[in-house]
Amino acid sequence: MGRTARVRATLAASVLLAATGVAGAQSGGSFLSSDAFSARPAAPSVAAPLAQAPAITTPVPAPTEPTLLLAAPAASSGLLAPAQAAQAPVPAPAAPTENTLLAAPAPTVAQAPAATALLAAPVPAPAASALLPAPAQAAPAAASGLLAGGASRRLLDLPKDTGPVAPQVAPAFLVTPRPARPDRQAEAPAVEVEDIPHLAPIVVSSAEAAMPPALDRTAQARLRELVRRLSDPHAELPTDAELRAVAGLPPREAAAAPYQRLDPMPAAAARVFNLRLALAMLSQGRTKEDNEKVRAVQLDRGDTVLSLSGGLVTLSMIHEGLARTGLQTTPGPIEVPLILMEDTVLRLGPGEELALSRPHGAFVMSFGRVEIDGATIASRGGENERAPSYAPFVAIAGSGSLEMRRATVTGLGFGDTDKFAGLSVLGHPLRPATRQTVILDSQLSDMVGVALTAIHRGRISGNRFTDMRGNALRVAASPRTEVSENIFAGTAPTNSIRLLSHSDGARLTSNLLLAGDRAGIVVRDSRGPQVLGNVVWGRSGAGVKLHRTACAQVAGNVLIDSRQKGIEIRESRATEIAGNLIAGNRSAGIWVSAQARDAATHLRANRLQGNGAGLTGATAAHVTLVANDFSAQLPRLADGDLTQASTALARDLTGTAPLTLSGSTRVPAAIVDCSEDAA
């Protein structure tokens, strides 16, 4: 047997023994020891009275080789019960049954949306809960979806009558802003309890964990049937309410924001305009890709298009302008491109349809305000003879903005650029829009996608995206944008949601993503994004992927049955992964890789079940774990450069003792200020 095979066999045996309570029974507790990790004794930690809750520090000598750092001995809970005195450490009982409280400085926290109730089954209140300073933050949320508790439409079910259950933690996921620490020395890193969870107080049960939830095959089959109905043109489509109920998401409430109109306005004036000039205006600061294709599909009309300026634009006014200029005298779909100047408002009301002729190369380009309430925008007709891939589009650029409610948009978009994606709002950095862009309660289908660039505080909520031909929703350079309570279903050849390029502070909440290729949600090059309370099922890639982010929060999500990872983290700092259910993914439940040597990833109160591996690292740097449940993740608890943490995880499958993994770095974790002032 080769050396590698012997190491693997030894490790597998140690994990199995540790899981059955045999391994690691030394009274003092120790660090793991192997070829890759040095053994270092752990100093006992002492819990102060709850009212004071000071930081508890266990100094560790500067490591001379890659080290696995534990915040407390594996055989102990690491903190005394709050009711005990703090004069001296007390050894943990052989079979602990009392609840312990992990005390940390209470930060300002951001509550997850109601959909996070998916992660918590109703459980009895722990005996120590009366000691909590803020019971509302620590109490588990009521179950309503994929975990058991009696509801019929759930994918996962907890066995009944299993005794006390380790309570789920109500997500409180904001990495607390920390003051500067000039006294912190790089050459002498320490494991500090205040730096490990860095969260509000958490209740952790030291009693034996209940049986982990098992997959409810019947409920999963119902979800699969709904997905089949979505892709079958002859089947009755499930309602949004039905989809959300099966997924365990709370029912959506109708958007209550008033529809704001700019009244009164004069009628816009119509005139002939040059297409080349319009395309040049659209392409300011952007690629000119596909501009010539747009010109080519105009057939014999050349570069002559209709422009409207100086007031209100309605569907009847468009037809009147086309007839007056002689550009189109026949009824039916609009055959001529429409250019709306920045002093216009296009207004379409309930029951109206703006039909754009695909064979004639029609489209809408607006530099003003577009208001759509209950109307339809659709591509009509067969392929264009000069460019079969061409399809009409609606592009809003410059200082323009969009307010769309209860609309239907179908058949739009071509190519690979945001300009011609189908429905796009392309803000100008030097001429920002004066109005907010919102897309609410609408049906969008058979489009390349919706592209939003350089908008501020946009809102995309309550929509259904079906059978999209590209990224269903692409948001770039758009800080504080809210993407909430949307459904993504049907054909999805690539990511459903992409949040890119300095979309700082954006929130993706309570969305439902069903099947599709590649990762469901991708967040890249942004600071402080929040991915909260979403359900992602059956992707061919990861559920959620973070790349080059800072201060990201991924919390309260249900990420199941992906063919790759549950959560993938790359080149990201101060990442908070908390309160997620991550189950049935073929690769790692949580994957951390390509991290800077001082980057930290915080994992808290996540439940990992039946993934290809629980936690995998590839240059993972610093990973801290608090109160994560690996009970249903055996035998592959950890993999990659975190493989040798498997024994420590097996000794404490429910994470009662905080654990820091620093497998391949000797550089201490950097302090990252995640406050808004630091953004």
Secondary structure as GFF3:
##gff-version 3
##sequence-region A 1 679
A	DSSP	alpha_helix	3	19	.	.	.	ID=ss1
A	DSSP	beta_strand	57	59	.	.	.	ID=ss2
A	DSSP	beta_strand	67	70	.	.	.	ID=ss3
A	DSSP	beta_strand	99	102	.	.	.	ID=ss4
A	DSSP	three_ten_helix	114	119	.	.	.	ID=ss5
A	DSSP	three_ten_helix	127	131	.	.	.	ID=ss6
A	DSSP	alpha_helix	135	138	.	.	.	ID=ss7
A	DSSP	beta_strand	156	157	.	.	.	ID=ss8
A	DSSP	beta_strand	190	192	.	.	.	ID=ss9
A	DSSP	three_ten_helix	193	195	.	.	.	ID=ss10
A	DSSP	beta_strand	202	205	.	.	.	ID=ss11
A	DSSP	beta_strand	214	215	.	.	.	ID=ss12
A	DSSP	alpha_helix	217	231	.	.	.	ID=ss13
A	DSSP	alpha_helix	240	247	.	.	.	ID=ss14
A	DSSP	beta_strand	269	274	.	.	.	ID=ss15
A	DSSP	alpha_helix	275	282	.	.	.	ID=ss16
A	DSSP	alpha_helix	291	296	.	.	.	ID=ss17
A	DSSP	three_ten_helix	299	301	.	.	.	ID=ss18
A	DSSP	beta_strand	304	309	.	.	.	ID=ss19
A	DSSP	beta_strand	311	313	.	.	.	ID=ss20
A	DSSP	alpha_helix	315	325	.	.	.	ID=ss21
A	DSSP	beta_strand	338	340	.	.	.	ID=ss22
A	DSSP	beta_strand	344	348	.	.	.	ID=ss23
A	DSSP	beta_strand	353	357	.	.	.	ID=ss24
A	DSSP	beta_strand	364	366	.	.	.	ID=ss25
A	DSSP	beta_strand	369	373	.	.	.	ID=ss26
A	DSSP	beta_strand	376	380	.	.	.	ID=ss27
A	DSSP	beta_strand	394	398	.	.	.	ID=ss28
A	DSSP	beta_strand	401	405	.	.	.	ID=ss29
A	DSSP	beta_strand	408	410	.	.	.	ID=ss30
A	DSSP	beta_strand	422	427	.	.	.	ID=ss31
A	DSSP	beta_strand	438	440	.	.	.	ID=ss32
A	DSSP	beta_strand	443	445	.	.	.	ID=ss33
A	DSSP	beta_strand	449	453	.	.	.	ID=ss34
A	DSSP	beta_strand	459	461	.	.	.	ID=ss35
A	DSSP	beta_strand	464	466	.	.	.	ID=ss36
A	DSSP	beta_strand	473	476	.	.	.	ID=ss37
A	DSSP	beta_strand	482	484	.	.	.	ID=ss38
A	DSSP	beta_strand	487	489	.	.	.	ID=ss39
A	DSSP	beta_strand	497	500	.	.	.	ID=ss40
A	DSSP	beta_strand	507	509	.	.	.	ID=ss41
A	DSSP	beta_strand	512	514	.	.	.	ID=ss42
A	DSSP	beta_strand	521	524	.	.	.	ID=ss43
A	DSSP	beta_strand	530	532	.	.	.	ID=ss44
A	DSSP	beta_strand	535	537	.	.	.	ID=ss45
A	DSSP	beta_strand	544	547	.	.	.	ID=ss46
A	DSSP	beta_strand	553	555	.	.	.	ID=ss47
A	DSSP	beta_strand	558	560	.	.	.	ID=ss48
A	DSSP	beta_strand	567	570	.	.	.	ID=ss49
A	DSSP	beta_strand	575	578	.	.	.	ID=ss50
A	DSSP	beta_strand	581	583	.	.	.	ID=ss51
A	DSSP	beta_strand	588	593	.	.	.	ID=ss52
A	DSSP	beta_strand	600	604	.	.	.	ID=ss53
A	DSSP	beta_strand	607	609	.	.	.	ID=ss54
A	DSSP	beta_strand	613	618	.	.	.	ID=ss55
A	DSSP	beta_strand	622	626	.	.	.	ID=ss56
A	DSSP	beta_strand	629	632	.	.	.	ID=ss57
A	DSSP	beta_strand	638	640	.	.	.	ID=ss58
A	DSSP	three_ten_helix	643	645	.	.	.	ID=ss59
A	DSSP	alpha_helix	646	651	.	.	.	ID=ss60
A	DSSP	beta_strand	659	662	.	.	.	ID=ss61
A	DSSP	three_ten_helix	676	678	.	.	.	ID=ss62
###
